[in-house]
């Protein structure tokens, strides 16, 4: 099995993880929010979470850490609503 050299993996994350606002708050309270971005993962939140729930966390700082913010379509929001109810 051939291994990829570390330099060829720069900028490529092994997995994507969607964060909930409560996870961000807990990591911030524990003082380890910045450290999670050192993991080999891409961290994602929705623009709704960023705008409506993260008022106590600096979004510019989070983006600087590498947090990716994505927008959901109306259809995707409807699907999530249906899954919850």
Residue pairs with C-beta under 8 A, 6 or more apart in sequence:
13 40
13 41
13 42
14 40
14 41
15 40
15 41
15 42
16 41
16 42
16 43
16 44
17 41
17 42
17 43
17 44
18 44
18 45
18 46
19 43
19 44
19 45
19 49
19 67
20 49
21 45
21 49
21 53
21 54
24 33
24 45
24 54
24 57
24 62
25 56
25 57
27 33
27 36
28 57
33 57
33 65
34 65
36 43
37 43
37 65
37 66
37 67
42 66
42 68
43 66
43 67
43 68
44 67
44 68
44 69
44 70
45 54
45 67
45 68
45 69
45 70
46 69
46 70
46 71
46 72
47 69
47 70
47 71
47 72
48 72
48 77
50 59
50 62
50 69
54 62
59 69
63 69
72 80
